[in-house]
Amino acid sequence: VKNGSQIGQDPPKKGMILCWWLLLASHGCNGRIRGSQPNEETMYRARDFQCRDGTRSIPGARVNDDFCDCPDGSDEPGTSACSISRFLIQPGEEEITGKHGSMAKFYCVNEGYTPRHIDLSMVDDGYCDCC
């Protein structure tokens, strides 16, 4: 055994592991884009993602990468990376009102139950809020 692999085999590539981690982080267990509503799937699956406020376009691989690329935070529906104050409801969308006023929320699928929205601050906090 050499470097954690058997002789004649290459050790796993760090870049490959990072790619898999990013893919899993952006997609939920059921293959959906984590935190997005079903009617938004097409928008989030595009090769290039257009920020909802129209200010810029980013590579689709940067959606849910835990870094805020869009000024409106729309590229992070499944993380708490962007400030909650940046998630403003767009015209024509259903308003979700919380203690901080109108804002977008994380969409929980809740298989077998009614889907619901939770505060972005509750995402990845160690508690299963979507169970």
Long-range contacts (C-beta under 8 A, 24 or more apart in sequence): 22-61, 22-65, 25-64, 25-65, 25-66, 25-78, 25-79, 26-61, 26-63, 26-64, 26-65, 26-78, 27-64, 28-78, 28-109, 30-109, 30-111, 32-109, 33-63, 33-64, 33-77, 33-78, 34-64, 34-77, 34-78, 34-79, 35-64, 35-76, 35-77, 35-78, 35-79, 35-106, 35-107, 35-123, 36-77, 36-78, 36-107, 37-107, 40-77, 44-77, 49-75, 51-75, 52-90, 53-90, 73-104, 74-104, 77-104, 77-106, 77-107, 78-106, 78-123, 79-123, 79-124, 80-120, 80-121, 80-123, 80-124, 82-120, 84-119, 84-120, 84-121, 87-120
